[in-house]
């Protein structure tokens, strides 16, 4: 199967207000401007492709469109097709959450204007749960209808991630040699994903895996220059994750007033149940709040065999009237 046969989203490019010369990429399903819009915001490694995997039944954007929504997904600066010259000219970790909320706001404002609406719904996954949480509690507070935090990360010490991000010589400090970005290979993704799936469990479809990896490689023109091929992912996110995984939240959940749903897979070692429940309790001001946990799924559950359950829960929450 050639993934390009299923690469059916439309691409839009908008001018960034946060970085000169940057054109932010937004992919979309449905051109019906009468439909209520929802914006997806990706995590630390895979860009908007994670929500629009070009494989039959694997696109969350397509599932949202089929449920009656105009579905959009933004590539934060430096990710996917939001190519950044600035990232190529710095040695510092690029694209922090404070930068990402500017990109989210640009996308939200463009969608609001396009649909002639004052509020839209937003779904943020993994690191995207941090950026959208920060957005919803600050500059986006009056622009959101509903918020879904998928594989949410809040502020719980995580020994596994601490070991990956710390300075080998001074473990209490973040690694000072992170650089602007890192390279992601197919084997990197497979190793991380496999480590979360129980031995013998059939949670992932290889065709979906390949479609995600290969389409992500295609979005980075420099990927083929590496052996093996590898796409770039900005490292600013790692500084945000360092804070979160050391128990230091990057936003105040009590400042979020719109309805919120948390969704995670039971086997997710990055978005843990205890951290998610701490976040759930801290969302004390939200008009409505829900917690959904789906069995037999890990951090990438939206790209695994249980993905339809994720899509269904999210679509039901977004469609529910009265909240």
C-alpha positions as CSV (number, residue, x, y, z in Angstrom):
1,X,0.0,0.0,0.0
2,X,1.3,3.4,-0.9
3,X,0.6,6.0,1.8
4,X,0.4,8.7,-0.8
5,X,-2.9,7.3,-2.1
6,X,-4.5,8.1,1.3
7,X,-2.9,11.5,1.8
8,X,-6.1,13.4,1.1
9,X,-6.0,16.4,3.4
10,X,-5.9,20.0,2.1
11,X,-2.9,22.1,3.0
12,X,-3.1,25.8,4.0
13,X,-0.2,28.1,4.8
14,X,-0.6,31.2,7.0
15,X,1.8,33.9,8.0
16,X,3.2,33.6,11.5
17,X,2.9,36.6,13.8
18,X,5.6,35.2,16.1
19,X,8.5,34.6,13.7
20,X,9.4,36.7,10.7
21,X,9.3,34.8,7.4
22,X,7.7,31.7,8.9
23,X,4.7,30.2,7.2
24,X,2.7,27.9,9.4
25,X,1.2,24.8,7.8
26,X,-2.4,23.7,8.6
27,X,-3.9,20.6,7.2
28,X,-7.6,20.2,7.0
29,X,-10.5,17.8,6.2
30,X,-13.7,19.3,4.9
31,X,-14.2,22.7,3.2
32,X,-17.7,23.1,4.6
33,X,-17.5,26.3,6.5
34,X,-20.9,25.7,8.1
35,X,-19.5,22.8,10.2
36,X,-18.1,23.5,13.7
37,X,-14.3,23.6,13.6
38,X,-11.8,21.7,15.7
39,X,-8.1,22.2,15.8
40,X,-5.6,19.4,16.6
41,X,-2.2,20.3,18.2
42,X,0.5,17.7,18.1
43,X,3.1,16.6,20.6
44,X,6.9,16.6,20.9
45,X,8.0,14.3,18.1
46,X,5.5,13.7,15.4
47,X,3.8,16.8,13.8
48,X,0.2,17.0,12.5
49,X,0.7,13.7,10.6
50,X,0.0,11.9,13.8
51,X,-3.6,13.0,13.7
52,X,-3.9,12.5,9.9
53,X,-2.1,9.2,9.2
54,X,-2.5,8.4,5.5
55,X,-3.8,4.8,6.0
56,X,-7.4,3.5,5.9
57,X,-9.2,4.2,9.2
58,X,-6.1,5.8,10.8
59,X,-6.9,9.5,10.4
60,X,-8.4,11.2,13.4
61,X,-9.1,14.2,11.3
62,X,-11.1,12.1,8.9
63,X,-13.0,10.5,11.8
64,X,-13.8,14.0,13.1
65,X,-14.9,15.1,9.6
66,X,-17.2,12.1,9.3
67,X,-18.7,13.0,12.7
68,X,-19.7,16.4,11.4
69,X,-16.7,18.7,12.2
70,X,-14.4,20.7,10.0
71,X,-11.1,19.2,11.2
72,X,-7.8,21.1,11.2
73,X,-4.3,20.3,12.5
74,X,-1.4,22.8,12.8
75,X,2.3,22.1,12.5
76,X,4.0,24.1,15.3
77,X,7.1,26.0,14.1
78,X,9.9,23.7,13.0
79,X,7.6,20.7,12.8
80,X,6.2,19.0,9.7
81,X,5.7,21.5,6.9
82,X,6.1,24.6,9.1
83,X,9.8,24.9,8.0
84,X,11.8,27.4,10.0
85,X,15.0,29.2,8.9
86,X,15.4,30.4,12.5
87,X,15.7,26.8,13.7
88,X,18.5,26.1,11.2
89,X,20.4,29.1,12.5
90,X,20.4,28.5,16.2
91,X,22.1,26.1,18.6
92,X,19.6,26.6,21.3
93,X,16.6,24.3,21.9
94,X,14.0,25.7,19.4
95,X,10.2,26.1,19.9
96,X,9.2,26.2,23.6
97,X,5.6,26.1,24.8
98,X,5.6,29.9,25.0
99,X,6.4,30.0,21.3
100,X,3.9,27.3,20.4
101,X,0.9,29.2,21.9
102,X,1.6,32.0,19.4
103,X,1.4,29.5,16.6
104,X,-1.8,28.0,18.1
105,X,-3.3,31.5,18.4
106,X,-2.4,32.2,14.7
107,X,-4.2,29.0,13.7
108,X,-7.2,29.6,16.0
109,X,-7.6,33.1,14.7
110,X,-7.4,32.0,11.0
111,X,-10.0,29.3,11.6
112,X,-12.3,31.6,13.6
113,X,-12.2,34.1,10.8
114,X,-12.7,31.4,8.1
115,X,-15.7,30.0,9.8
116,X,-17.1,33.3,11.1
117,X,-17.2,32.0,14.7
118,X,-15.9,33.4,18.0
119,X,-15.0,30.1,19.6
120,X,-13.6,26.8,18.4
121,X,-12.7,23.4,20.0
122,X,-9.1,22.3,20.4
123,X,-7.5,18.9,20.9
124,X,-3.9,18.8,22.2
125,X,-1.9,15.6,22.5
126,X,1.1,14.8,24.7
127,X,3.3,18.0,24.7
128,X,0.4,19.4,22.9
129,X,-1.6,19.0,26.0
130,X,0.8,21.3,27.7
131,X,0.8,23.9,24.9
132,X,-3.0,23.9,24.6
133,X,-3.4,23.9,28.4
134,X,-1.1,27.0,28.5
135,X,-3.1,28.5,25.6
136,X,-6.5,27.8,27.2
137,X,-5.4,29.3,30.5
138,X,-3.9,32.5,29.0
139,X,-4.3,34.1,25.6
140,X,-6.9,31.6,24.3
141,X,-9.2,31.6,27.2
142,X,-12.0,33.4,25.4
143,X,-11.6,31.7,22.1
144,X,-12.2,28.0,23.1
145,X,-15.5,26.2,23.0
146,X,-14.1,22.9,24.4
147,X,-10.7,21.4,25.1
148,X,-9.6,17.8,24.9
149,X,-6.2,16.9,26.4
150,X,-5.1,13.6,24.8
151,X,-2.2,11.6,26.5
152,X,-2.0,14.6,28.9
153,X,1.2,15.6,30.7
154,X,1.0,17.9,33.7
155,X,3.6,17.9,36.5
156,X,4.6,14.5,37.9
157,X,8.2,13.4,38.4
158,X,9.0,10.7,35.8
159,X,12.3,8.8,36.4
160,X,12.4,7.3,32.9
161,X,12.1,10.7,31.2
162,X,14.4,12.3,33.7
163,X,17.1,9.8,32.8
164,X,16.7,10.6,29.1
165,X,16.8,14.4,29.5
166,X,19.3,15.0,32.4
167,X,22.9,16.1,32.2
168,X,24.9,12.8,32.6
169,X,27.4,14.6,34.8
170,X,24.9,16.6,36.9
171,X,21.6,14.6,36.9
172,X,19.8,17.4,38.7
173,X,20.2,19.6,35.6
174,X,18.9,19.3,32.1
175,X,21.3,18.2,29.4
176,X,23.1,21.4,28.2
177,X,23.9,19.9,24.8
178,X,20.4,19.4,23.4
179,X,20.8,21.7,20.4
180,X,18.1,23.2,18.3
181,X,16.6,19.9,17.1
182,X,17.1,16.1,17.1
183,X,16.8,13.4,14.4
184,X,14.1,10.8,14.5
185,X,14.5,7.6,12.6
186,X,12.1,4.7,11.9
187,X,14.0,2.6,14.4
188,X,13.8,5.3,17.1
189,X,10.1,5.3,16.8
190,X,9.7,1.6,16.7
191,X,12.0,1.1,19.8
192,X,10.1,3.6,21.9
193,X,6.7,2.4,20.8
194,X,7.6,-1.3,21.2
195,X,8.8,-0.6,24.8
196,X,5.2,0.4,25.7
197,X,3.4,-2.6,24.2
198,X,3.3,-5.8,26.2
199,X,5.2,-8.8,24.7
200,X,3.0,-10.6,22.4
201,X,0.3,-8.0,22.3
202,X,-1.1,-7.0,18.9
203,X,-1.8,-3.4,19.4
204,X,-0.3,-1.8,16.3
205,X,-0.8,-2.2,12.6
206,X,2.4,-2.2,10.7
207,X,0.9,-0.5,7.6
208,X,-0.3,2.4,9.9
209,X,3.2,2.6,11.5
210,X,4.9,2.8,8.1
211,X,2.4,5.4,6.8
212,X,3.1,7.6,9.8
213,X,6.9,7.3,9.6
214,X,7.2,7.6,5.8
215,X,4.9,10.5,5.5
216,X,6.7,12.3,8.3
217,X,10.0,11.7,6.5
218,X,8.5,13.2,3.3
219,X,7.6,16.4,5.1
220,X,11.3,17.2,6.0
221,X,13.3,17.8,2.8
222,X,16.5,17.1,4.7
223,X,15.4,13.6,5.9
224,X,16.9,11.8,2.9
225,X,20.3,13.3,3.5
226,X,20.8,11.2,6.6
227,X,21.7,7.5,6.7
228,X,19.3,6.1,7.8
229,X,16.7,8.7,6.8
230,X,15.6,10.9,9.7
231,X,13.4,13.9,10.1
232,X,14.0,16.8,12.5
233,X,12.0,17.5,15.6
234,X,12.6,20.8,17.6
235,X,14.1,20.4,21.1
236,X,12.4,23.3,22.9
237,X,9.8,20.8,23.9
238,X,12.4,18.8,25.8
239,X,12.9,21.8,28.1
240,X,9.2,22.0,28.7
241,X,9.0,18.2,29.4
242,X,12.0,18.5,31.8
243,X,10.0,20.9,33.9
244,X,6.8,18.8,33.8
245,X,8.7,15.6,34.6
246,X,10.3,17.3,37.6
247,X,6.9,18.2,39.0
248,X,6.9,21.8,37.8
249,X,3.7,22.7,35.9
250,X,3.9,25.1,33.0
251,X,0.3,26.4,33.3
252,X,-2.5,26.8,35.9
253,X,-5.4,24.4,35.2
254,X,-7.7,26.4,37.5
255,X,-7.5,29.2,34.9
256,X,-9.3,27.1,32.3
257,X,-13.0,27.7,32.2
258,X,-14.2,25.8,29.2
259,X,-15.4,22.1,29.3
260,X,-12.4,19.8,29.3
261,X,-11.9,16.1,28.6
262,X,-8.8,14.0,29.4
263,X,-8.2,10.9,27.3
264,X,-5.3,8.4,27.8
265,X,-4.4,4.8,27.2
266,X,-4.0,2.6,30.3
267,X,-0.5,1.4,29.5
268,X,0.9,4.9,28.8
269,X,4.1,5.4,30.8
270,X,4.5,9.1,29.8
271,X,0.9,10.2,30.5
272,X,0.4,8.4,33.8
273,X,-3.0,7.9,35.6
274,X,-1.7,9.6,38.7
275,X,-0.6,12.7,36.8
276,X,-3.8,12.8,34.8
277,X,-5.9,12.6,37.9
278,X,-3.9,15.4,39.5
279,X,-4.6,17.5,36.5
280,X,-8.2,16.5,36.5
281,X,-8.6,17.6,40.1
282,X,-6.8,20.9,39.3
283,X,-9.3,21.7,36.6
284,X,-11.6,23.0,39.3
285,X,-13.0,26.0,37.4
286,X,-13.9,24.1,34.2
287,X,-17.6,24.3,33.3
288,X,-17.5,20.5,32.8
289,X,-14.7,18.0,33.0
290,X,-14.4,14.3,32.0
291,X,-11.8,11.6,32.3
292,X,-11.6,8.7,29.8
293,X,-9.1,5.9,30.1
294,X,-9.0,3.2,27.3
295,X,-7.5,-0.2,27.9
296,X,-5.0,-2.0,25.7
297,X,-3.3,1.2,24.5
298,X,-0.2,3.1,25.1
299,X,1.1,6.7,24.5
300,X,0.3,6.4,20.7
301,X,-3.1,4.8,21.3
302,X,-4.7,7.2,18.7
303,X,-2.5,5.4,16.1
304,X,-3.1,1.9,17.5
305,X,-5.9,-0.7,17.1
306,X,-7.9,1.0,19.8
307,X,-7.9,4.3,18.0
308,X,-11.6,4.1,17.1
309,X,-12.4,4.2,20.8
310,X,-10.4,7.4,21.1
311,X,-12.1,9.0,18.1
312,X,-15.5,8.0,19.4
313,X,-15.0,9.5,22.9
314,X,-13.6,12.7,21.5
315,X,-16.4,13.1,18.9
316,X,-19.1,12.4,21.4
317,X,-17.7,15.1,23.8
318,X,-17.4,17.7,21.1
319,X,-20.9,17.0,19.8
320,X,-22.6,17.0,23.1
321,X,-25.0,20.0,23.4
322,X,-25.4,22.0,26.6
323,X,-21.8,22.2,27.7
